[in-house]
């Protein structure tokens, strides 16, 4: 378990944040976050007043990395790059999360190391992590300013021929009554543009491997753009299937067998493939996984409930009806 509770006794009264800074070698801001998240208890009571001095029986819930041997494949004194598997969180969602990539980041990079960007749990591929606070600030800033170029690879349904660009604005969903989906296509939303290049087509699976270059950085951009042009990503349980299946997935009711049959794969077939950036030197880092082999994750075309790509052209899914109705 990455979060553990440490117990000890404090003789002389001391400010809680000072105690945390000295005991764990962290900054004041990091100490304040521990207090704000209710992770310090004194005599069994959760500390609420950040200014109070504490003494006596004290418990602190602290993150302790527990590696599973997923070492970085590229390492410098300033940063590391991992190949994240699908199904693994970058950061723990809650204290009971058994494992995340933060376990590996801290194990191989030390307590000051941190992931500098996010990848959806379902997406596999490159994860960039800093090894100290200076590199963390620089790399997070570079992502925010879009000074770091990213490319992805995705297995999309149907045959796709020729490079194309999807320029369709995206809005964040602020009303979860009709749908729990995070985003939707909306002409009044924020501009979003993705360039797609077909790399190969697999007729047995009726799927095309695409290189995906997001020219903007919106939530679920590649997924919603491919859904928008009726070539959803295989295995996408939100934007690649019918409304009822998406709701079942989001509510934790979708079995692995149903997902495999109704989305065409047991995982989202989206992979963070390359990173191009400058940090003292110019780096272009490519995933060790070419993603060209479909493998056992994907169901053959005839075994999918949602049918072949032509079916997407003829019939709108409930999701698409919702998006079009909302945008009407």
C-alpha positions, 0 to 999 in steps of 0.5 A: 500500500503506497500510503502508510500511517507512521506513529510517534510521540512528540515531547516538546510542542512544535508547529505541525508544518515545521515538524513535517518539514524536519521529519520528512525533508519536505518543503513548507508547501508540501507540509501544508498539503499534508495537513490540508488533506487531513493526513495528520492526527494528534491524540487520535483527532485529525488536525484542523488548525494549521497554526497550532503547535502539536505534541503527544501521540501523533500519526502521519499518513505519508506516501511510501513508494512500492515499486513493481519493477517498471524502471524508466528506460531513459534517465538523465540527472534531471528527468526520467521517461517510463513506458506506462502500461494501460490500466495504471494511474499516474497518481493515486486517486485516493489513499486506498489506491494500491499502485500507481506510476508514482510508486515507480517515479519515487522509487527510481527518482527519489522523494522529490521526483514527480510526474510532470504531466497526466496520461489517462489510466486507459492510455499506455505509453510515455510518461515524463517525470522530473527528478528534482523541483527545478526540473519539475517547474521547468517541464510542467511550465513547458507542457503548459506553454505547449513547448513539448510536442507529443504524438500518439498512436491509435487503432481506430475502427474501419479503413482510413486512407489519407492524412486528415485533420479534425478541427472541431471545438470541444466543451467540458460537460457541466451537466451530468444529468443526461450523460456522464461523458467528460466532453462533447463537440460544441461549436461554442467550445474551445478550439481543438485540432488534431492531425491524423496520418494512417500508418497501416490497415489490418483487414482481419480486425477492420482497424487502421493504425493512426499517428495522432498529432494533437495541435491543441491540448483538450481533455480526451481530444483524440478520442472525441475527434475520432468518434466525431468522424465515425472512426472511434478508437477500439476499446473506447468504453466512453466515446466508442460505444452505445450510450448504455455501455458507456454509462455502465462502464462509468458506473463500474457495471461493465464486465470485461467480457461485455467491454471486449464485445461491445467496444472491440477491445479489452483496453483503450487502444491509444498509446503515447508514442513520442515526446519532443522537447528541449531541456538543456539539450534537444530530446526526441524520445520514442516509446519502445512499443511501436504499437503495430501489433494488435495482440489479444487485446482486440476482438476480430471484427465479426466478434464485435457487437457494435458492428463494422465501420459502415454501421457507424456511418448509417446509425447514430449512437445515443451519444451522437444524438445527444451531442447533436441535440445539444448543439442544435 
